Amino acid sequence: MIHSERGGSGRAAFLLLHGLGATGAVWAALCARIEATGLGRWIVVDLPGHGASERRELYSIGRFAADLAPLVTDEQRAFVVGHSLGAYIALALASGWFRARVAGVLGIGPKITWTEADLQGVQDLAARPPRDFATEAEAIERYRRVSGLDTRFAGPDVLARGVRRTGRGYGLAADPRTMLVAGASFATLASSATCPVILARGEHDPMVSLAELRDHATDALDVAGRGHNAHVEDAQAVAALCERLVRRT
């Protein structure tokens, strides 16, 4: 089961895909902007292995895309907005390999360069037993640090979705094994997209440089003054990018 929520109105539909370890709750401010501007409808999911969605035995970019494709297969004008891991999945959906008709992709802050040390660190983290916390507040604080969410922009409801009850207290909602998707070829996915693609990053995002993005989209841009979670920190700017994507198609 994939947890999903919908809202808004109009012909265009925006499938919003969060990053690794997060939940669909991070899109709350953007959903409000989409509705306020009449840009279209929105579809928000918790990716498999995250939030309220079921876990899987295997996680991969292709498996995520195959699971999500039915959400947009019947849409006449579907746009996919993905943050970090979500940008990889958005490009996979735009390839046409999964029978999803995608009109455009907005990818925000995807990490493109993975060193051997990065990949070994991911392997080590995924192999560790999940950590339990005595209180929900402790688990939320751990989720906040891991996700990099800033409490100035992410409220209590957004942060609470990132944790769950366990048999011994509270823990992070995300399955640690989801981290094993790290290291997929961004270049392969970017070149496979059959629709317009806009790439962006927060100006101060340490995960990816503007030059790296421009290797795949010459008009890639910065969201001024923001970090890795630009979609949370400046929903208005990201809504403007969504509108630009619609105009481009």
KETI-550191 format. One record per residue (C-alpha): x, y, z; residue in one letter. Coordinates in nm, 4 decimals. Example, Ala and Ser with C-alpha at 12.3 -4.5 7.8 and 13.67 -1.06 7.14 Angstrom:
# residues 2
<rec><x>1.2300</x><y>-0.4500</y><z>0.7800</z><resn>A</resn></rec>
<rec><x>1.3670</x><y>-0.1060</y><z>0.7140</z><resn>S</resn></rec>
This chain:
# residues 249
<rec><x>0.0000</x><y>0.0000</y><z>0.0000</z><resn>M</resn></rec>
<rec><x>0.1245</x><y>0.3466</y><z>-0.0931</z><resn>I</resn></rec>
<rec><x>-0.0049</x><y>0.6285</y><z>0.1209</z><resn>H</resn></rec>
<rec><x>-0.1281</x><y>0.9146</y><z>-0.0978</z><resn>S</resn></rec>
<rec><x>-0.3253</x><y>1.2374</y><z>-0.0661</z><resn>E</resn></rec>
<rec><x>-0.4849</x><y>1.4593</y><z>-0.3310</z><resn>R</resn></rec>
<rec><x>-0.6162</x><y>1.8116</y><z>-0.3621</z><resn>G</resn></rec>
<rec><x>-0.6545</x><y>2.1124</y><z>-0.5855</z><resn>G</resn></rec>
<rec><x>-0.8454</x><y>2.1391</y><z>-0.9121</z><resn>S</resn></rec>
<rec><x>-0.7744</x><y>2.1786</y><z>-1.2814</z><resn>G</resn></rec>
<rec><x>-0.6460</x><y>1.9864</y><z>-1.5787</z><resn>R</resn></rec>
<rec><x>-0.2791</x><y>1.9752</y><z>-1.4794</z><resn>A</resn></rec>
<rec><x>-0.1765</x><y>1.7246</y><z>-1.2111</z><resn>A</resn></rec>
<rec><x>0.1462</x><y>1.7506</y><z>-1.0100</z><resn>F</resn></rec>
<rec><x>0.2867</x><y>1.4300</y><z>-0.8618</z><resn>L</resn></rec>
<rec><x>0.5127</x><y>1.5400</y><z>-0.5750</z><resn>L</resn></rec>
<rec><x>0.7913</x><y>1.3000</y><z>-0.4736</z><resn>L</resn></rec>
<rec><x>0.9925</x><y>1.3587</y><z>-0.1565</z><resn>H</resn></rec>
<rec><x>1.3562</x><y>1.2769</y><z>-0.0921</z><resn>G</resn></rec>
<rec><x>1.5283</x><y>0.9872</y><z>0.0792</z><resn>L</resn></rec>
<rec><x>1.4142</x><y>0.9389</y><z>0.4390</z><resn>G</resn></rec>
<rec><x>1.1434</x><y>1.2061</y><z>0.4250</z><resn>A</resn></rec>
<rec><x>0.7640</x><y>1.1874</y><z>0.3779</z><resn>T</resn></rec>
<rec><x>0.5027</x><y>1.3518</y><z>0.1604</z><resn>G</resn></rec>
<rec><x>0.4344</x><y>1.5979</y><z>0.4414</z><resn>A</resn></rec>
<rec><x>0.7283</x><y>1.8103</y><z>0.3230</z><resn>V</resn></rec>
<rec><x>0.5125</x><y>1.9297</y><z>0.0311</z><resn>W</resn></rec>
<rec><x>0.2407</x><y>2.0896</y><z>0.2473</z><resn>A</resn></rec>
<rec><x>0.3398</x><y>2.4487</y><z>0.1693</z><resn>A</resn></rec>
<rec><x>0.3771</x><y>2.3813</y><z>-0.2039</z><resn>L</resn></rec>
<rec><x>0.0361</x><y>2.2121</y><z>-0.2163</z><resn>C</resn></rec>
<rec><x>-0.1150</x><y>2.5242</y><z>-0.0598</z><resn>A</resn></rec>
<rec><x>0.0579</x><y>2.7403</y><z>-0.3229</z><resn>R</resn></rec>
<rec><x>-0.0641</x><y>2.5205</y><z>-0.6084</z><resn>I</resn></rec>
<rec><x>-0.4196</x><y>2.5546</y><z>-0.4828</z><resn>E</resn></rec>
<rec><x>-0.3924</x><y>2.9285</y><z>-0.4128</z><resn>A</resn></rec>
<rec><x>-0.2606</x><y>3.0025</y><z>-0.7624</z><resn>T</resn></rec>
<rec><x>-0.5032</x><y>2.7675</y><z>-0.9394</z><resn>G</resn></rec>
<rec><x>-0.2108</x><y>2.5902</y><z>-1.1008</z><resn>L</resn></rec>
<rec><x>-0.3797</x><y>2.2503</y><z>-1.0920</z><resn>G</resn></rec>
<rec><x>-0.4231</x><y>1.9396</y><z>-0.8825</z><resn>R</resn></rec>
<rec><x>-0.1606</x><y>1.7798</y><z>-0.6625</z><resn>W</resn></rec>
<rec><x>-0.0878</x><y>1.4197</y><z>-0.5689</z><resn>I</resn></rec>
<rec><x>0.1398</x><y>1.3591</y><z>-0.2712</z><resn>V</resn></rec>
<rec><x>0.2752</x><y>1.0194</y><z>-0.1704</z><resn>V</resn></rec>
<rec><x>0.4907</x><y>0.8623</y><z>0.0955</z><resn>D</resn></rec>
<rec><x>0.7364</x><y>0.6602</y><z>-0.1115</z><resn>L</resn></rec>
<rec><x>0.7452</x><y>0.2864</y><z>-0.0361</z><resn>P</resn></rec>
<rec><x>0.9522</x><y>0.2309</y><z>0.2768</z><resn>G</resn></rec>
<rec><x>0.8788</x><y>0.5832</y><z>0.4003</z><resn>H</resn></rec>
<rec><x>0.6175</x><y>0.7410</y><z>0.6249</z><resn>G</resn></rec>
<rec><x>0.2847</x><y>0.5572</y><z>0.6233</z><resn>A</resn></rec>
<rec><x>0.3578</x><y>0.3481</y><z>0.3119</z><resn>S</resn></rec>
<rec><x>0.4439</x><y>-0.0197</y><z>0.3281</z><resn>E</resn></rec>
<rec><x>0.7999</x><y>-0.1412</y><z>0.3198</z><resn>R</resn></rec>
<rec><x>0.9492</x><y>-0.3513</y><z>0.0384</z><resn>R</resn></rec>
<rec><x>1.1979</x><y>-0.6349</y><z>0.0229</z><resn>E</resn></rec>
<rec><x>1.3883</x><y>-0.4497</y><z>-0.2489</z><resn>L</resn></rec>
<rec><x>1.4262</x><y>-0.0801</y><z>-0.3248</z><resn>Y</resn></rec>
<rec><x>1.5449</x><y>0.0610</y><z>-0.6564</z><resn>S</resn></rec>
<rec><x>1.4698</x><y>0.3608</y><z>-0.8772</z><resn>I</resn></rec>
<rec><x>1.2880</x><y>0.1364</y><z>-1.1228</z><resn>G</resn></rec>
<rec><x>1.0811</x><y>-0.0297</y><z>-0.8511</z><resn>R</resn></rec>
<rec><x>0.9757</x><y>0.3079</y><z>-0.7126</z><resn>F</resn></rec>
<rec><x>0.8780</x><y>0.4262</y><z>-1.0611</z><resn>A</resn></rec>
<rec><x>0.6804</x><y>0.1102</y><z>-1.1336</z><resn>A</resn></rec>
<rec><x>0.4920</x><y>0.1449</y><z>-0.8047</z><resn>D</resn></rec>
<rec><x>0.4044</x><y>0.5094</y><z>-0.8718</z><resn>L</resn></rec>
<rec><x>0.3257</x><y>0.4989</y><z>-1.2435</z><resn>A</resn></rec>
<rec><x>-0.0429</x><y>0.4019</y><z>-1.1934</z><resn>P</resn></rec>
<rec><x>-0.0977</x><y>0.7356</y><z>-1.0168</z><resn>L</resn></rec>
<rec><x>-0.0416</x><y>0.9263</y><z>-1.3417</z><resn>V</resn></rec>
<rec><x>-0.1092</x><y>0.6705</y><z>-1.6156</z><resn>T</resn></rec>
<rec><x>-0.4563</x><y>0.8111</y><z>-1.6845</z><resn>D</resn></rec>
<rec><x>-0.3599</x><y>1.1776</y><z>-1.6479</z><resn>E</resn></rec>
<rec><x>-0.3685</x><y>1.3829</y><z>-1.9679</z><resn>Q</resn></rec>
<rec><x>-0.1305</x><y>1.6489</y><z>-1.8334</z><resn>R</resn></rec>
<rec><x>0.0912</x><y>1.5123</y><z>-1.5579</z><resn>A</resn></rec>
<rec><x>0.3952</x><y>1.6894</y><z>-1.4176</z><resn>F</resn></rec>
<rec><x>0.6324</x><y>1.5211</y><z>-1.1730</z><resn>V</resn></rec>
<rec><x>0.8161</x><y>1.7290</y><z>-0.9141</z><resn>V</resn></rec>
<rec><x>1.0864</x><y>1.5419</y><z>-0.7265</z><resn>G</resn></rec>
<rec><x>1.3276</x><y>1.6394</y><z>-0.4519</z><resn>H</resn></rec>
<rec><x>1.6619</x><y>1.4589</y><z>-0.4240</z><resn>S</resn></rec>
<rec><x>1.5722</x><y>1.0869</y><z>-0.4600</z><resn>L</resn></rec>
<rec><x>1.2354</x><y>1.2021</y><z>-0.5926</z><resn>G</resn></rec>
<rec><x>1.4120</x><y>1.3732</y><z>-0.8855</z><resn>A</resn></rec>
<rec><x>1.5635</x><y>1.0394</y><z>-0.9899</z><resn>Y</resn></rec>
<rec><x>1.2227</x><y>0.8725</y><z>-0.9777</z><resn>I</resn></rec>
<rec><x>1.0644</x><y>1.1618</y><z>-1.1690</z><resn>A</resn></rec>
<rec><x>1.3141</x><y>1.1176</y><z>-1.4531</z><resn>L</resn></rec>
<rec><x>1.2532</x><y>0.7424</y><z>-1.4581</z><resn>A</resn></rec>
<rec><x>0.8779</x><y>0.8036</y><z>-1.4893</z><resn>L</resn></rec>
<rec><x>0.9477</x><y>1.0495</y><z>-1.7739</z><resn>A</resn></rec>
<rec><x>1.1379</x><y>0.7861</y><z>-1.9715</z><resn>S</resn></rec>
<rec><x>0.8239</x><y>0.6170</y><z>-2.0996</z><resn>G</resn></rec>
<rec><x>0.9430</x><y>0.2824</y><z>-1.9662</z><resn>W</resn></rec>
<rec><x>0.6579</x><y>0.2612</y><z>-1.7154</z><resn>F</resn></rec>
<rec><x>0.3610</x><y>0.3602</y><z>-1.9368</z><resn>R</resn></rec>
<rec><x>0.3295</x><y>0.6916</y><z>-1.7560</z><resn>A</resn></rec>
<rec><x>0.2647</x><y>0.9956</y><z>-1.9727</z><resn>R</resn></rec>
<rec><x>0.4679</x><y>1.2773</y><z>-1.8181</z><resn>V</resn></rec>
<rec><x>0.4405</x><y>1.6290</y><z>-1.9614</z><resn>A</resn></rec>
<rec><x>0.7324</x><y>1.7738</y><z>-1.7644</z><resn>G</resn></rec>
<rec><x>0.9733</x><y>1.7187</y><z>-1.4749</z><resn>V</resn></rec>
<rec><x>1.1040</x><y>1.9548</y><z>-1.2089</z><resn>L</resn></rec>
<rec><x>1.3994</x><y>1.8045</y><z>-1.0218</z><resn>G</resn></rec>
<rec><x>1.5184</x><y>1.9797</y><z>-0.7057</z><resn>I</resn></rec>
<rec><x>1.8525</x><y>1.9110</y><z>-0.5364</z><resn>G</resn></rec>
<rec><x>1.9422</x><y>1.5634</y><z>-0.6656</z><resn>P</resn></rec>
<rec><x>2.2808</x><y>1.4441</y><z>-0.5433</z><resn>K</resn></rec>
<rec><x>2.4661</x><y>1.3536</y><z>-0.8625</z><resn>I</resn></rec>
<rec><x>2.8231</x><y>1.2687</y><z>-0.7595</z><resn>T</resn></rec>
<rec><x>2.8699</x><y>0.9662</y><z>-0.5352</z><resn>W</resn></rec>
<rec><x>3.2206</x><y>0.8822</y><z>-0.4128</z><resn>T</resn></rec>
<rec><x>3.3273</x><y>0.5376</y><z>-0.2979</z><resn>E</resn></rec>
<rec><x>3.3283</x><y>0.6739</y><z>0.0579</z><resn>A</resn></rec>
<rec><x>2.9706</x><y>0.8009</y><z>0.0121</z><resn>D</resn></rec>
<rec><x>2.8509</x><y>0.4617</y><z>-0.1075</z><resn>L</resn></rec>
<rec><x>3.0340</x><y>0.2739</y><z>0.1679</z><resn>Q</resn></rec>
<rec><x>2.8784</x><y>0.5050</y><z>0.4256</z><resn>G</resn></rec>
<rec><x>2.5341</x><y>0.4327</y><z>0.2849</z><resn>V</resn></rec>
<rec><x>2.5993</x><y>0.0584</y><z>0.3032</z><resn>Q</resn></rec>
<rec><x>2.7108</x><y>0.0889</y><z>0.6654</z><resn>D</resn></rec>
<rec><x>2.4063</x><y>0.2969</y><z>0.7671</z><resn>L</resn></rec>
<rec><x>2.1630</x><y>0.0616</y><z>0.5936</z><resn>A</resn></rec>
<rec><x>2.3099</x><y>-0.2373</y><z>0.7764</z><resn>A</resn></rec>
<rec><x>2.2726</x><y>-0.0877</y><z>1.1239</z><resn>R</resn></rec>
<rec><x>1.9767</x><y>-0.1934</y><z>1.3393</z><resn>P</resn></rec>
<rec><x>1.7151</x><y>0.0850</y><z>1.3542</z><resn>P</resn></rec>
<rec><x>1.7618</x><y>0.3079</y><z>1.6577</z><resn>R</resn></rec>
<rec><x>1.4826</x><y>0.3381</y><z>1.9130</z><resn>D</resn></rec>
<rec><x>1.4098</x><y>0.6477</y><z>2.1218</z><resn>F</resn></rec>
<rec><x>1.2289</x><y>0.6655</y><z>2.4536</z><resn>A</resn></rec>
<rec><x>1.0129</x><y>0.9621</y><z>2.3536</z><resn>T</resn></rec>
<rec><x>0.8526</x><y>1.0901</y><z>2.0365</z><resn>E</resn></rec>
<rec><x>1.0271</x><y>1.4234</y><z>2.0833</z><resn>A</resn></rec>
<rec><x>1.3692</x><y>1.2554</y><z>2.0737</z><resn>E</resn></rec>
<rec><x>1.2776</x><y>1.0660</y><z>1.7577</z><resn>A</resn></rec>
<rec><x>1.1485</x><y>1.3837</y><z>1.5927</z><resn>I</resn></rec>
<rec><x>1.4702</x><y>1.5669</y><z>1.6750</z><resn>E</resn></rec>
<rec><x>1.6703</x><y>1.2833</y><z>1.5198</z><resn>R</resn></rec>
<rec><x>1.4499</x><y>1.2949</y><z>1.2081</z><resn>Y</resn></rec>
<rec><x>1.4934</x><y>1.6718</y><z>1.1874</z><resn>R</resn></rec>
<rec><x>1.8716</x><y>1.6403</y><z>1.1948</z><resn>R</resn></rec>
<rec><x>1.8851</x><y>1.3524</y><z>0.9469</z><resn>V</resn></rec>
<rec><x>1.6489</x><y>1.5217</y><z>0.7018</z><resn>S</resn></rec>
<rec><x>1.8015</x><y>1.8670</y><z>0.7399</z><resn>G</resn></rec>
<rec><x>1.4556</x><y>2.0202</y><z>0.7873</z><resn>L</resn></rec>
<rec><x>1.4543</x><y>2.3654</y><z>0.9442</z><resn>D</resn></rec>
<rec><x>1.1886</x><y>2.4237</y><z>1.2110</z><resn>T</resn></rec>
<rec><x>1.1426</x><y>2.7788</y><z>1.0782</z><resn>R</resn></rec>
<rec><x>0.9785</x><y>2.6239</y><z>0.7726</z><resn>F</resn></rec>
<rec><x>0.8782</x><y>2.2693</y><z>0.8729</z><resn>A</resn></rec>
<rec><x>0.6105</x><y>2.2703</y><z>1.1424</z><resn>G</resn></rec>
<rec><x>0.5329</x><y>2.0017</y><z>1.4030</z><resn>P</resn></rec>
<rec><x>0.2913</x><y>1.8160</y><z>1.1734</z><resn>D</resn></rec>
<rec><x>0.5560</x><y>1.7833</y><z>0.9019</z><resn>V</resn></rec>
<rec><x>0.8198</x><y>1.6577</y><z>1.1456</z><resn>L</resn></rec>
<rec><x>0.5862</x><y>1.4164</y><z>1.3270</z><resn>A</resn></rec>
<rec><x>0.5204</x><y>1.2276</y><z>1.0023</z><resn>R</resn></rec>
<rec><x>0.8848</x><y>1.1257</y><z>0.9938</z><resn>G</resn></rec>
<rec><x>0.8629</x><y>0.9042</y><z>1.3038</z><resn>V</resn></rec>
<rec><x>0.6589</x><y>0.6016</y><z>1.4116</z><resn>R</resn></rec>
<rec><x>0.5839</x><y>0.3928</y><z>1.7186</z><resn>R</resn></rec>
<rec><x>0.7994</x><y>0.0838</y><z>1.7643</z><resn>T</resn></rec>
<rec><x>0.7885</x><y>-0.2013</y><z>2.0126</z><resn>G</resn></rec>
<rec><x>1.0438</x><y>-0.0196</y><z>2.2253</z><resn>R</resn></rec>
<rec><x>0.9363</x><y>0.3418</y><z>2.1891</z><resn>G</resn></rec>
<rec><x>0.9753</x><y>0.5561</y><z>1.8784</z><resn>Y</resn></rec>
<rec><x>1.1901</x><y>0.5407</y><z>1.5685</z><resn>G</resn></rec>
<rec><x>1.2302</x><y>0.6945</y><z>1.2249</z><resn>L</resn></rec>
<rec><x>0.9524</x><y>0.5969</y><z>0.9860</z><resn>A</resn></rec>
<rec><x>1.1859</x><y>0.5305</y><z>0.6921</z><resn>A</resn></rec>
<rec><x>1.3235</x><y>0.1820</y><z>0.6310</z><resn>D</resn></rec>
<rec><x>1.7056</x><y>0.2155</y><z>0.6529</z><resn>P</resn></rec>
<rec><x>1.7405</x><y>-0.0138</y><z>0.3506</z><resn>R</resn></rec>
<rec><x>1.5924</x><y>0.2568</y><z>0.1263</z><resn>T</resn></rec>
<rec><x>1.9360</x><y>0.4190</y><z>0.1388</z><resn>M</resn></rec>
<rec><x>2.0707</x><y>0.1419</y><z>-0.0814</z><resn>L</resn></rec>
<rec><x>1.9221</x><y>0.3139</y><z>-0.3880</z><resn>V</resn></rec>
<rec><x>2.2069</x><y>0.5662</y><z>-0.3646</z><resn>A</resn></rec>
<rec><x>2.4521</x><y>0.5760</y><z>-0.6532</z><resn>G</resn></rec>
<rec><x>2.2164</x><y>0.5293</y><z>-0.9481</z><resn>A</resn></rec>
<rec><x>2.3302</x><y>0.6953</y><z>-1.2709</z><resn>S</resn></rec>
<rec><x>2.1723</x><y>1.0392</y><z>-1.2905</z><resn>F</resn></rec>
<rec><x>2.3132</x><y>1.0930</y><z>-1.6408</z><resn>A</resn></rec>
<rec><x>2.1358</x><y>0.7836</y><z>-1.7725</z><resn>T</resn></rec>
<rec><x>1.8043</x><y>0.8910</y><z>-1.6245</z><resn>L</resn></rec>
<rec><x>1.8357</x><y>1.2531</y><z>-1.7364</z><resn>A</resn></rec>
<rec><x>1.9104</x><y>1.1488</y><z>-2.0948</z><resn>S</resn></rec>
<rec><x>1.6134</x><y>0.9117</y><z>-2.0992</z><resn>S</resn></rec>
<rec><x>1.3492</x><y>1.1775</y><z>-2.0231</z><resn>A</resn></rec>
<rec><x>1.1128</x><y>1.2339</y><z>-2.3150</z><resn>T</resn></rec>
<rec><x>0.9704</x><y>1.5651</y><z>-2.1900</z><resn>C</resn></rec>
<rec><x>1.0951</x><y>1.9086</y><z>-2.0784</z><resn>P</resn></rec>
<rec><x>1.3055</x><y>1.8971</y><z>-1.7613</z><resn>V</resn></rec>
<rec><x>1.3904</x><y>2.1826</y><z>-1.5235</z><resn>I</resn></rec>
<rec><x>1.6633</x><y>2.1241</y><z>-1.2661</z><resn>L</resn></rec>
<rec><x>1.7133</x><y>2.3471</y><z>-0.9621</z><resn>A</resn></rec>
<rec><x>1.8854</x><y>2.3553</y><z>-0.6259</z><resn>R</resn></rec>
<rec><x>1.8926</x><y>2.5693</y><z>-0.3185</z><resn>G</resn></rec>
<rec><x>2.1742</x><y>2.8221</y><z>-0.3549</z><resn>E</resn></rec>
<rec><x>2.3432</x><y>2.6827</y><z>-0.0423</z><resn>H</resn></rec>
<rec><x>2.2721</x><y>2.3129</y><z>-0.1047</z><resn>D</resn></rec>
<rec><x>2.5887</x><y>2.1169</y><z>-0.0112</z><resn>P</resn></rec>
<rec><x>2.4662</x><y>1.8028</y><z>-0.1895</z><resn>M</resn></rec>
<rec><x>2.4945</x><y>1.9232</y><z>-0.5487</z><resn>V</resn></rec>
<rec><x>2.6496</x><y>2.2177</y><z>-0.7332</z><resn>S</resn></rec>
<rec><x>2.4872</x><y>2.4304</y><z>-0.9987</z><resn>L</resn></rec>
<rec><x>2.7644</x><y>2.3251</y><z>-1.2392</z><resn>A</resn></rec>
<rec><x>2.6718</x><y>1.9585</y><z>-1.1880</z><resn>E</resn></rec>
<rec><x>2.3091</x><y>2.0325</y><z>-1.2681</z><resn>L</resn></rec>
<rec><x>2.4047</x><y>2.2310</y><z>-1.5773</z><resn>R</resn></rec>
<rec><x>2.5875</x><y>1.9288</y><z>-1.7146</z><resn>D</resn></rec>
<rec><x>2.2372</x><y>1.7850</y><z>-1.7633</z><resn>H</resn></rec>
<rec><x>2.0241</x><y>2.0969</y><z>-1.8128</z><resn>A</resn></rec>
<rec><x>2.1999</x><y>2.4113</y><z>-1.9323</z><resn>T</resn></rec>
<rec><x>1.9333</x><y>2.6370</y><z>-1.7834</z><resn>D</resn></rec>
<rec><x>1.9485</x><y>2.4824</y><z>-1.4344</z><resn>A</resn></rec>
<rec><x>1.9130</x><y>2.7445</y><z>-1.1627</z><resn>L</resn></rec>
<rec><x>1.9527</x><y>2.8295</y><z>-0.7966</z><resn>D</resn></rec>
<rec><x>1.6713</x><y>2.9082</y><z>-0.5549</z><resn>V</resn></rec>
<rec><x>1.8270</x><y>3.2107</y><z>-0.3880</z><resn>A</resn></rec>
<rec><x>1.9273</x><y>3.1849</y><z>-0.0247</z><resn>G</resn></rec>
<rec><x>1.7967</x><y>2.8309</y><z>0.0288</z><resn>R</resn></rec>
<rec><x>1.9520</x><y>2.4981</y><z>0.1231</z><resn>G</resn></rec>
<rec><x>1.8913</x><y>2.1357</y><z>0.0330</z><resn>H</resn></rec>
<rec><x>1.5204</x><y>2.1506</y><z>0.1227</z><resn>N</resn></rec>
<rec><x>1.4403</x><y>2.4461</y><z>-0.1033</z><resn>A</resn></rec>
<rec><x>1.0874</x><y>2.3144</y><z>-0.1625</z><resn>H</resn></rec>
<rec><x>1.0150</x><y>2.3458</y><z>0.2092</z><resn>V</resn></rec>
<rec><x>1.2046</x><y>2.6695</y><z>0.2681</z><resn>E</resn></rec>
<rec><x>1.0621</x><y>2.8599</y><z>-0.0308</z><resn>D</resn></rec>
<rec><x>0.7422</x><y>2.7045</y><z>-0.1614</z><resn>A</resn></rec>
<rec><x>0.6579</x><y>3.0239</y><z>-0.3494</z><resn>Q</resn></rec>
<rec><x>0.9764</x><y>3.0035</y><z>-0.5560</z><resn>A</resn></rec>
<rec><x>0.9199</x><y>2.6351</y><z>-0.6303</z><resn>V</resn></rec>
<rec><x>0.5574</x><y>2.7042</y><z>-0.7278</z><resn>A</resn></rec>
<rec><x>0.6928</x><y>2.9609</y><z>-0.9746</z><resn>A</resn></rec>
<rec><x>0.9169</x><y>2.6891</y><z>-1.1208</z><resn>L</resn></rec>
<rec><x>0.6134</x><y>2.4615</y><z>-1.1519</z><resn>C</resn></rec>
<rec><x>0.4363</x><y>2.7370</y><z>-1.3415</z><resn>E</resn></rec>
<rec><x>0.7399</x><y>2.7817</y><z>-1.5670</z><resn>R</resn></rec>
<rec><x>0.7354</x><y>2.4086</y><z>-1.6398</z><resn>L</resn></rec>
<rec><x>0.3695</x><y>2.4221</y><z>-1.7389</z><resn>V</resn></rec>
<rec><x>0.4378</x><y>2.7156</y><z>-1.9730</z><resn>R</resn></rec>
<rec><x>0.7299</x><y>2.5313</y><z>-2.1285</z><resn>R</resn></rec>
<rec><x>0.5021</x><y>2.2486</y><z>-2.2356</z><resn>T</resn></rec>
